[in-house]
Amino acid sequence: MKAITPANGPVNVKRFTIYAMIPGLDTYAVSKLDKKKPATIITIVSIIGILIVTGIIMYQMSTDPEIALDLEEEVRKEMIFAKYMPQIIWVILGFSAIYLPFIAFLVNKWAKEWNSKFEI
């Protein structure tokens, strides 16, 4: 597989901003703008945040007195799903609502900075 190298000239700012919001294409966009390191750090910090919040939710599940171990397995699964799945969905939606506009903003800014290198 060929490595993605920085762009040789100006890039389309609008297209790269859209790329930033699409998994996979975001990596392509930051690679073309030569901003892999800061984008990777932002992504890792975001993933660690999600894991911490998910871990807190899972800890709450394990210590919930309403979900007793003596319940039937199916009833217990349904209770866990009904009570905690909405929280996990909100974590994912909250992450998306914060991360995607933030990374799109950064890619937009980085693309404008990249293009300014080529202006006369």
Backbone hydrogen bonds, N-H to C=O, Kabsch-Sander energy under -0.5 kcal/mol:
donor,donor_aa,acceptor,acceptor_aa,energy
5,T,3,A,-0.6
7,A,32,K,-2.5
13,V,11,V,-0.8
16,F,12,N,-2.4
17,T,13,V,-2.1
18,I,14,K,-1.9
19,Y,15,R,-2.6
20,A,16,F,-1.7
21,M,17,T,-0.5
21,M,18,I,-1.4
22,I,19,Y,-1.8
25,L,22,I,-0.6
25,L,23,P,-0.6
26,D,22,I,-1.9
28,Y,24,G,-1.4
29,A,25,L,-2.7
30,V,26,D,-2.4
31,S,27,T,-1.9
32,K,28,Y,-2.3
33,L,29,A,-1.4
34,D,31,S,-1.1
35,K,30,V,-3.0
39,A,35,K,-1.8
40,T,36,K,-2.5
41,I,37,K,-2.2
42,I,38,P,-2.2
43,T,39,A,-2.3
44,I,40,T,-2.7
45,V,41,I,-2.5
46,S,42,I,-2.1
47,I,43,T,-2.5
48,I,44,I,-2.5
49,G,45,V,-2.1
50,I,46,S,-2.2
51,L,47,I,-2.6
52,I,48,I,-2.4
53,V,49,G,-2.4
54,T,50,I,-2.8
55,G,51,L,-2.5
56,I,52,I,-2.1
57,I,53,V,-2.1
58,M,54,T,-2.6
59,Y,55,G,-2.3
60,Q,56,I,-2.2
61,M,57,I,-2.1
62,S,58,M,-2.1
63,T,59,Y,-1.4
64,D,60,Q,-0.5
64,D,61,M,-0.9
67,I,64,D,-0.7
68,A,66,E,-1.3
71,L,68,A,-1.2
76,R,72,E,-2.6
77,K,73,E,-2.5
78,E,74,E,-2.3
79,M,75,V,-2.3
80,I,76,R,-2.4
81,F,77,K,-2.7
82,A,78,E,-2.7
83,K,79,M,-2.2
84,Y,80,I,-2.8
85,M,80,I,-0.6
85,M,81,F,-1.4
88,I,84,Y,-1.9
89,I,85,M,-2.5
90,W,86,P,-2.3
91,V,87,Q,-1.9
92,I,88,I,-2.1
93,L,89,I,-2.7
94,G,90,W,-2.8
95,F,91,V,-2.5
96,S,92,I,-2.4
97,A,93,L,-2.6
98,I,94,G,-1.4
99,Y,95,F,-3.4
100,L,96,S,-1.5
102,F,98,I,-1.5
103,I,99,Y,-3.0
104,A,100,L,-2.2
105,F,101,P,-2.4
106,L,102,F,-2.3
107,V,103,I,-2.7
108,N,104,A,-2.4
109,K,105,F,-2.5
110,W,106,L,-3.3
111,A,107,V,-2.8
112,K,108,N,-2.1
113,E,109,K,-2.3
114,W,110,W,-2.6
115,N,111,A,-2.7
116,S,112,K,-1.9
117,K,113,E,-0.7
117,K,114,W,-1.1
118,F,115,N,-1.4
119,E,116,S,-0.6
